[in-house]
Amino acid sequence: MGMRIFISVGEPSGYLHGANLIKDLRARHPDLEAVGFGGPRMSAAGCQLLHDLTSLAVMGFIGVLKHVRTFFRLLAEADGYFSDHHVDAVVLIDYPGFNWWIARKARKHNIRVFYYGVPQMWAWAPWRVRKLRRLVDHVICKLPFEETWFRQRGCPAFYVGHPYFDEVLRYQLDEKFMTQARPDDSRRLLVLLPGSRDQEVHRNLDCLLAAADTVQSEYPETQVVVACYRESHAGQVRDACHNRDLVADVYAGRTPELISLADACIACSGSVSLELLHYRKPTVIVYRLGALLMLLQFVFLRSRFITLVNMLGRERIEKSATAPYDPNQTDTDVVMPEYLTCRDCSRDVAAWINRWFGDSTLYAEKQRQLDELARAYAVSGASERAAEFMLQQLRPATSGHVSGDMRQQRAA
């Protein structure tokens, strides 16, 4: 018997998770039909895209306002599709501003809703959990502490692991490119990762380049490379490097290879931190905001960290008023020093890189710390477990139950 799943994804990293989920769903249920909103990778995996949301990965209130008419049109399109077609389930991945409205439309048509990669309510605005209880039937969690957090608040939650590792582990590195990109192994390689969204690149690039400049002043033999998400970003980066006389190689679409080659990295906060963990790369995380947004973060942010890697292996991630996290203090408990700030932190960021480059014992200890965490959490199978869980819930005979095999997989 055929099954139809409607998937809504609006983030670049979410397209990977959506594509892998579709592959694993169809591997278990060959007649399954996937349709919805997403990106090209999902289309390649067999999803019928009603609209490509690649250009709508916006951030902030202004970014949403610019596209508000498009969002309303897409909601109307989804509502019409739910009216005209039988849909067994709606799967939401990230992108909460838009996906909450998709969930409302699904509820209107009595369609079961799964949220795969739920909004980080434990980090800020936890009152949104009331909306989650009302609109979502099943919460599929990426981070180990999330299952308990959501269940304590009345949401049916199930932890599967982070699907980003599925993509990382499946990826085949281009060895020929790697040889060309780092012809001299005797030079240290510092890789900069300025983010996947236009606004992230705009806000963080100057800080990353300034930090790299400072590192090169201390260690002139350092080779600086910038790994961009798309070619349009690479053009901006090349212009910025030229304006500050920074010698750097700039590539687009080569992030895994460049991370693999790196001795250390400076990255804009995001899912890329998981890739950096997989490759065990000592990294400093930066996320710059405007002054107003920084004030709002200070007031509303509930978690001690913004970097996913720094949350792994912790039972509690809430920030403490008595001992706030200070990235400038040597803290062996923190895997990746991180700077959530509205100021120029480039010298502080560079100081970490220079410390690692100048002290082989400290560098080796950081790699050991990364390796220990990666062995525990950088494992594949999240998409498979999520697919099996969804299908279990959608099969009438076993609805509401998790198979023993799944529990064994999760425990492993």
C-alpha positions, 0 to 999 in steps of 0.5 A: 500500500502506498504512503505519502509524506509531505516534508517541509525544509528551509535550511541548507543543512536541513536539505541534507537531513531531508534527502537522507531521510527520504532515502531511508524511508523509501528503502523501507517502504518502496512505494512511499511518495515524498512531496513538499518544500525543500532544496535540490538534494531532496529532489535528487533523493526522489522528493517532488518539490512544490517549491525550492526554498533555497533562496528563502533561508532567511534570518531575522525579522527583516529577512522574513518581511522581505519574503512575507508574500511568498511565505503566505503563497506557499502556505496557501499552496500547502493547504490546498495540497492537503485538501486535494491529496491524501497525506499520511504525515507531515515531516518538519525539519528545522525552519520553525518560523515557517514550519509552525504554520505548516503544522497548523495547516496539517492539524486543520486536515487531521494529518499527523505531524513529526518534527525532525530537528525540533527548534532549540526551545531549551536554548531560548523561549521555552514557552514555545513548548506549549505550541509544540504540544498542541501542533506536533505529534512526535518530536524526533530529537538530534541531541541526547539531552533533548529527549528527557527535556521534551518528555518532562514537558509533555511532548512525545520525544524520541532521540535518534542522534544527529543526522548531520553525521550520516552525511559526513560519514557517507561523503567521499573526500576528493583526494586529488583536490586535497593534494592541490589545495595543500601542496606543502605539508610543512606549513600550518593550515588555518581554515576559515568557515564564514557560514552558509547564509548571506547574513552570516557571511556579512556579519562574521567575515571581517572578524574571521579574516582579522583573526587570520591576519593576526595569526599570520603575523605570529606565524607567517608560514601559516596558509590561510584557506576560506571554505565558502558554502557557495560561489557568490560568497567566495567572490565576496571573500576574495574581495575582502581579502584583497582589501586587507592584503590578506593572502588566502586561498578561497574555495566554494563547495569544498568544505569537507576536504578543507576541514580534513586538511586543516590544522585548526579552524575558525568557524561561524556557529552552525551545524558545521561544528559537527563536521569539525568534531568528526574530523577532530579539528581544534576550532574557535567558534564565532557568531557576531550579532548587532547590538540589539540582537546581542541584548536580546540574546543576553536576556532570553538565551537560556543555554550556556553555549551556542555550539552543538559540540559543546552541548554533547555529553552534558546532562544540563546545558543551562547557563549559570548566573553565578559562573557564566561561560567566559571564552577567554578563560582556559576551560578544559570542559569546553571543546570549542571556545566560542564567542557570541558577541557584538564586538570585534573578538578577532584578537581573542580568537587568534590568541586561541589559534596561536596558543595551539600552534605554539604548544604541541602538548596543548594541541594534542590534548585538544585533539584527544578531547575531540576524539573522545567526544567524537567516538561517543556521538559522531556516529551514523544511523540517525536517519535510519532510526528516524525513518524506522520510528516514523514508519512504526508510528504510521503502521496501524498495527504497531502505532505508538510502539517502538520496536525492540530492534530500534531500542537496541540500535539507539542504545548502541 
